[in-house]
Amino acid sequence: MTDLSPKAVAEAIGVSESSLKRWCDQGLIAMIKTPGGHRRLSRAAVVDFLRESQRKVIKPELLGLPADIGSSIPSYPEATEALTEAFRTGNEVTARRIVLDLHLAGHSLSVLCDEVVVPAFVAIGHQWECGSVEVYQERLACEICEDILHRLESLLVAPTESAPLALGATPECDPYTLPTKFVECVLRQHGWDAHSLGSRIPFTSLTQAAKTRQPRLMWISTSHIEDEPKFVAEFRQFYNVVKEITAVVVGGRGFHESLRRQLEYAAYCDNLQHLEAFAASLFSP
């Protein structure tokens, strides 16, 4: 939803239309004007304003948001426990509400993922190891989470034409898509033109992507490495080519300390908040 009227937005957040228009004219909410002089607002711009101003949504459905969001803001431990249960039972509605509630309340995506979403998946993993969760339940949880991330991205302000490019992926040995999608969302929230290239991308192809696209930042995430000597050799070859092109950031359980000692890279980030801080050292909108 990219074409909201001031009237609809004012009703959604429980203020007068004149107040809403005044905020638009003061630059508090990003807007465009039609050739006829009418103000139009994107949903992302409205959500950004709500997060910054800490205003609550009265009628979220008028903004194209689920009608049940904004009802309560749980603590991180409470949110993690509730999200774990929603993932375990395949309750997409509840999972989406928990994450969107925290996002609208102003919590950054890096903190939201580090403190709530990732711990929920760790808990699901432990339950699977103990035999209390089936493989299909873990896979369904991944699908639900990926859908939520897509929804979150639709609520982020689009990067400007001058925004720096960031690309990332998991290497050929790693099938997991969620970690690299987390990185994409966090960077986009901070003004980067960030794109996850997906999973199982060979280093030769990642090298070509760096040479062709010339990103300011490139991230490599891996949770699993099958053949470490092969991985080290391919990563070194990749880095020797791209180090003059881009800042390479690595992360994930696969990059354990003994492996990292064999590699060169610009930064190692063991969580998304560290990534956010490193990215801010390269670019701040």
Protein Blocks (a to p, Z undefined) as FASTA:
>chain_A
ZZdcfklmmmmnopafklmmmmmmnopagcdddfkopacddfklmmmmmmmnopacfblm
lnopafkgokbccdfklmmmmmmmmmmnopaklmmmmmmmmmmnopafklmmmmmmmmmm
mmmmmmmmnopacfklmmmmmmmmmmmmmmmmmmpccddfklccddddddfklmbfklmm
mmmmmmmmnopacddebehiafklmmmmmmmnopabdcdddfbdfblmlmmmmmmmmmmm
mmmmpccddedjklgfklmmmpccfbdcfbfklmmmmmmmmocZZ
